[in-house]
Amino acid sequence: MGVFVFLPLVLPLTAWPMARLAEHHLHPRIATRVLAGLGAVLALCSSLCLCLLAIVGTAQLPGNPLPDRWADPEVRAAVPHDEVVGKAAIAALIAVAVACSTLVLRHRRVRRQAARALRGLPATQVAVLPDAVPYAYTLAEGRKRGRIIVSTGMLDALDARERRALFAHERAHLAGRHHRYSVMTGLAARANPFLRPLRTSVAYTIERWADEDAALRVNDRRVTAHAVGKAALMSHASPRPGLVSFAATGPVPRRVAALLGPAPVMRTWPPTFTAVGLAVWVAATGAAVSAMSSANSAVTMIAILRAATPL
């Protein structure tokens, strides 16, 4: 096996500088979409690489992953096998499958628990729960717009303008379908541990995205900053882990500082000869090379099998 086939497993390292610089220099909306898309591509390539290594590495072993009609001696002889790499790839694939399944099941369980808490309440977009513990979060409901869940403790702690900022923030989460980006980067981080910085950065940029939309809606960045800071001081943790919460996700002091500063400039692509521009190009190049490496390995494997046995 050549070194080239292992590139998709290590190229996610190129996303690290992008993750750190994008959250500081790109508009939160652009940063979220770019980082989530980059993570999805790199995770898919990494998983495909593991599948190819499992097939190629165990081609000479009895009970290998090759289909029975492809398990021909000529095929096995043509494949540059490596038993150690193949077995390690199978173990890694099992670990990835278990980790991703655990995340999906946990999200479903949390959403079912949140849905049960809303039983008996009017089917309005905003559901107020009689609870002295201050919290506010969103609950996405399939293709529907979703609902905003807020406790009476949170409403009592905020004044009228801060409550407007809170609801504008949560509506931004629903309108932007931010839970999808959160789940996408969570799955990517479990597919390849090198993508964990993307998950942390996207968790922050999602909240910044909603903060900026809320500040624009209420037309007051300082009020929005006060609402975020006050909610963070009262909320020690989200009552529903895994849901997008007003104050529990992302570094709150950085969010408040960003809101007290000027509004970020909307740019689809940063200037090339800057730190963030170079980071974007490095990450984009890494994703492209990873995708080409995975595609090349897949095409080569299919060509070998097609030449040896009819598909």
BELHU-V340102 format. One record per residue. SS is DSSP state (h for helix, s for strand, l for the rest). NEAR is the number of other C-alpha atoms within 10 Angstrom. D_LAST is the distance of its C-alpha to the last C-alpha in Angstrom with 2 decimals. Layout:
<<SS/NEAR/D_LAST> <SS/NEAR/D_LAST>>
This chain:
<<l/13/23.93> <l/7/25.79> <h/6/28.23> <h/13/26.48> <h/18/23.77> <h/18/26.66> <h/20/28.28> <h/28/27.01> <h/22/28.81> <h/16/32.15> <h/21/32.21> <h/26/33.39> <h/18/36.70> <h/21/37.17> <h/25/37.67> <h/19/40.85> <h/18/43.25> <h/27/41.82> <h/27/42.44> <h/16/46.02> <h/18/47.00> <h/26/45.31> <h/22/47.31> <h/15/50.51> <h/16/50.05> <l/22/47.65> <l/20/48.53> <h/25/47.28> <h/22/45.15> <h/18/43.37> <h/25/43.14> <h/30/41.57> <h/16/38.87> <h/20/38.11> <h/26/38.05> <h/23/35.99> <h/16/33.38> <h/24/33.36> <h/29/32.98> <h/22/30.05> <h/16/28.12> <h/32/29.01> <h/28/28.24> <h/18/24.75> <h/28/24.05> <h/26/25.62> <h/22/23.58> <h/20/20.28> <h/26/21.65> <h/26/22.41> <h/19/18.93> <h/20/17.53> <h/25/20.45> <h/27/19.89> <h/23/16.32> <h/25/17.38> <h/25/20.79> <l/25/19.96> <l/26/17.10> <l/19/19.71> <l/13/21.19> <l/9/20.79> <l/11/19.45> <l/16/17.68> <l/19/15.76> <l/18/12.31> <l/10/10.47> <h/9/11.42> <h/10/8.25> <h/17/8.04> <l/19/11.82> <l/16/12.23> <h/11/15.63> <h/14/14.50> <h/18/12.43> <h/20/15.52> <h/11/17.82> <h/15/16.33> <l/19/16.60> <l/13/20.25> <l/20/20.91> <l/18/24.13> <h/16/24.91> <h/11/27.84> <h/17/26.07> <h/24/23.08> <h/16/25.53> <h/15/27.64> <h/23/24.79> <h/20/23.99> <h/14/27.74> <h/18/27.96> <h/19/25.16> <h/11/27.03> <h/14/30.26> <h/21/28.92> <h/15/27.61> <h/13/31.00> <h/16/33.02> <h/18/31.33> <h/14/31.55> <h/14/35.19> <h/16/36.01> <h/13/34.56> <h/11/36.36> <h/14/39.56> <h/17/39.57> <h/13/39.11> <h/13/41.88> <h/17/44.22> <h/19/43.71> <h/12/44.38> <h/12/47.54> <h/17/48.65> <h/13/48.05> <h/10/50.14> <h/12/52.93> <l/15/53.12> <l/9/53.56> <l/7/56.80> <l/10/57.14> <l/10/57.21> <l/10/53.86> <l/10/54.93> <l/14/53.06> <s/16/55.53> <s/17/56.11> <s/19/59.18> <s/18/59.26> <l/10/62.71> <l/12/62.19> <l/12/64.56> <l/16/61.72> <l/22/60.82> <l/27/57.16> <s/30/55.08> <s/24/51.32> <s/27/48.77> <s/24/46.50> <l/19/43.51> <l/12/42.70> <l/7/39.23> <l/7/39.55> <l/8/43.33> <l/14/45.66> <l/19/46.35> <s/21/49.73> <s/21/52.17> <s/21/53.74> <s/25/57.04> <s/18/59.76> <h/16/63.43> <h/18/64.10> <h/22/62.17> <h/19/63.86> <h/12/67.28> <h/15/66.80> <l/17/65.98> <l/10/68.30> <h/11/67.50> <h/14/66.06> <h/22/63.93> <h/18/62.57> <h/18/61.55> <h/29/59.66> <h/29/57.98> <h/19/56.76> <h/22/55.68> <h/28/53.66> <h/28/51.90> <h/23/51.26> <h/22/49.63> <h/28/47.22> <h/22/46.32> <h/11/46.12> <l/15/43.91> <l/16/41.61> <h/24/42.26> <h/18/40.84> <h/12/37.32> <h/21/37.91> <h/21/39.35> <h/18/36.41> <h/18/33.91> <h/28/35.72> <h/25/36.26> <h/25/32.56> <h/29/32.00> <h/24/34.78> <h/22/33.22> <h/28/29.82> <l/22/31.64> <h/15/35.36> <h/21/36.01> <h/29/35.77> <h/23/38.73> <h/21/41.22> <h/26/39.34> <h/25/39.83> <h/19/43.54> <h/24/43.99> <h/30/42.30> <h/22/44.51> <h/20/47.47> <h/26/46.42> <h/27/45.69> <h/29/49.26> <h/26/50.61> <h/21/48.82> <h/26/50.50> <h/29/53.79> <h/23/53.87> <h/21/53.09> <h/26/55.85> <h/22/58.31> <h/15/57.63> <h/16/58.07> <h/17/61.36> <l/12/62.43> <l/15/63.73> <h/23/61.84> <h/16/64.63> <h/20/64.63> <h/30/60.88> <h/25/61.33> <h/18/64.13> <h/24/62.04> <h/24/59.13> <h/18/61.55> <h/16/63.60> <h/24/60.58> <h/20/59.27> <h/13/62.65> <h/15/62.63> <l/19/58.99> <l/13/58.18> <l/14/54.62> <l/18/52.48> <l/17/52.99> <l/18/49.34> <l/14/47.18> <l/18/44.01> <l/22/45.67> <l/24/46.89> <s/26/50.58> <l/27/53.52> <l/26/54.92> <l/23/52.76> <l/19/49.83> <l/19/50.17> <l/15/53.18> <h/21/55.97> <h/13/58.56> <h/12/56.20> <h/20/55.54> <h/20/59.27> <h/13/60.01> <h/18/57.42> <h/23/58.98> <h/16/62.44> <l/11/61.32> <l/9/60.36> <l/13/57.38> <l/14/54.19> <l/10/53.27> <l/12/50.12> <l/13/48.01> <l/12/44.34> <l/11/44.07> <l/18/46.72> <l/12/48.41> <l/12/46.42> <l/9/49.29> <l/10/50.04> <h/15/48.94> <h/23/46.81> <h/19/45.44> <h/17/44.33> <h/23/42.83> <h/25/40.81> <h/15/39.50> <h/17/38.70> <h/24/36.82> <h/17/34.97> <h/14/34.06> <h/22/32.87> <h/24/30.65> <h/18/29.24> <h/18/28.63> <h/28/27.04> <h/21/24.65> <h/15/23.83> <h/20/23.37> <h/26/20.95> <h/15/18.96> <h/14/19.07> <h/19/17.90> <h/16/14.93> <h/12/13.94> <h/13/14.62> <h/16/12.56> <h/13/9.37> <h/11/10.44> <h/15/11.03> <h/22/7.80> <h/13/6.07> <h/11/9.19> <h/17/9.32> <l/13/6.35> <l/8/3.79> <l/9/0.00>>
